[in-house]
Amino acid sequence: MAREIIDAHQHVWDPARAAYDWLGPELAPIDRAIGFDELRPSLTRAGVTSTVLVQSADNAEDTELMVEVAAANPEIAAIVAFVPLDRPDDAERDLTELRRNPLVVGVRNLIHTRADPDWLLRPEVDAGLGVLERAGVTFDFVAVLPRHLELVPIISERHPDLRIVIDHLAKPPIGLDSREPWWRLIAEAASNPMVYAKVSGLYSATPDAAAWTPESVRPFFLHACDTFGTDRLMYGGDWPISLLAGGYDRVWDGLSVLFDELDPADRDRVLAGTATEFYGLSARDRSPQSALSTE
């Protein structure tokens, strides 16, 4: 029987439906409408049985699109939506409405696009994080700067019941000369058992995002295993951003080399168990026997 595989990080978007301020001609391969059907063949090839759909823009229109896409594709097991954390009253109202849909299990804001790296520490945003904490909703944390990682222990102390997952292992310096300060800061972030991380988006940190290999990723993955443990790591394909780094199939094949070096129980945790536990998944049909079809 095939093992269950959950892709805990994938996107869809449509610039005709929502504003994606970070998209532009410099990202030509993905500067267009991208739907779930385009991803399905790669998921089928990899044996992925379900996915988590994650927000791509800080607006309600992107979340509305995700809800529609998830309703039409039963392979999508959960949605990480947007609510305005800097407007806590609105965030609470929007979250209450969104959670009428049982697929909405988490929230993300694109904190890495904001000029202020300490945006999450602002009083109004801190109150918004409190909304998530009280609701038992998870928070996807986008960390790209060292300062972002430094905030994780601070936020964890302020909100001890908030479950946080660090997207893309906070972009480790793959291909660069030094592993610091990422090496130290990711370990400090992992010291809180409420903090998880996604093995996703692990591309080269050089100008050529596709210049990565399993060997260049391995030390960072092993450090994550040592600091988080496989019980707090989850796989994510990061599609369609992965199109800029070789495509879904290449990413899956490269990471599979590393996953296959784990013992079977640890591999199953990274590929399914952790995501199921963290997001509280209750997918419509996540059985390995019903792997994604190409219909």
Buried (B, 14 or more C-beta within 10 A) or exposed (E): EEEBBBBBBBBBBBEEBBEBEEBEEEBEEBEEEBBBEBBBEBBBBBBBBBBBBBBBBBBBBBBBBBBEBBEEBBBBBBBBBBBBBBBBEBBBBBBEEBBEEEBBBBBBBBBBEBEEBBBBBEEEBBBBBBBBBEBEBBBBBBBBEBEBBBBBBEBBEBBEEBBBBBBBBBBBBBBEEEBEBBBEBBBBBBEBEBBBBBBBBBBBBEEEBBBBEBEBBBEBBEBBBEBBBBBBBBBBBBBBBBBBBBBBBBBBBBBBEBBEBBEEEBBBBBBBBBBBBBBBBEBBEBEEEEBBEEE
